[in-house]
């Protein structure tokens, strides 16, 4: 299965194409945004498991890594 691309990863790719010289200057902000997005995805996964009563062996970190390949 191919890994999915997050919105932040897509944005980085697009910005890199339009502003190749400036993208390095926003690296720290991009990394912070990626971490925030990862946390939101993991919280949503956990909320879904709890609300749906799913009993899966996989935790949110495993789900994220399998889905987004990180």
N, C-alpha and C positions, 0 to 999 in steps of 0.2 A: 504494500500500500504506500502510495506517495505521501510524503508529509505535506500538511497544509501550511499555508502562509498566513501569519497574523496580519492584522491591519498595520501594525507598526513596521513589520518587515516589508510590507508592500510600500509604505510611505518612504522608508529609507531607500529602497530601490528607485522609486520615482524621483526623489530629491537628488539622488546621485546622478541621474541622467540629465537633469535640468541644471544642477548646480554642482558640478564635479569638484570644483575647488573649495567650495564652502562646506561641503558635507562633513569634512573632518573637524571643523570648528564646533559642530553641534553634537559631537560624539557622546559626551557625558549626558546630555539631555535625552538623547535617543536611548542610551542604555538604561536610564532611569525609567523612561516610558515603557520600555520592553519589560522591565521587572514589574512595574505596576500592572501591566496588561496580563502578565503571567499569573500574578497573584489573584487578579479578578477572575480569570478563567478557572483557576484552581478552586476558588471560593464557590463559583457557580456550579462546578462539577460536584463539589461536596454537598452543596445545598440541594441539588437535584437528587443525589443519592439518598439523602436523608428524607426529603419530601416524598420521594417515590418508594421508599422502603426497600431500596435495592441492597442486596447483600452480595457485593462483589469483592473479590480479593484485591482488586486494583485500587490504589489510593490516588488522590488528585495529582500528585507528582508523577506517578507512573502514567496516568492518562495524558498529562501535558506532554511528557517526553515521547510517548508513542504517537501522539497526534501531530505534534509540531517538531519533533526530532531534535530536542535540545537536551 
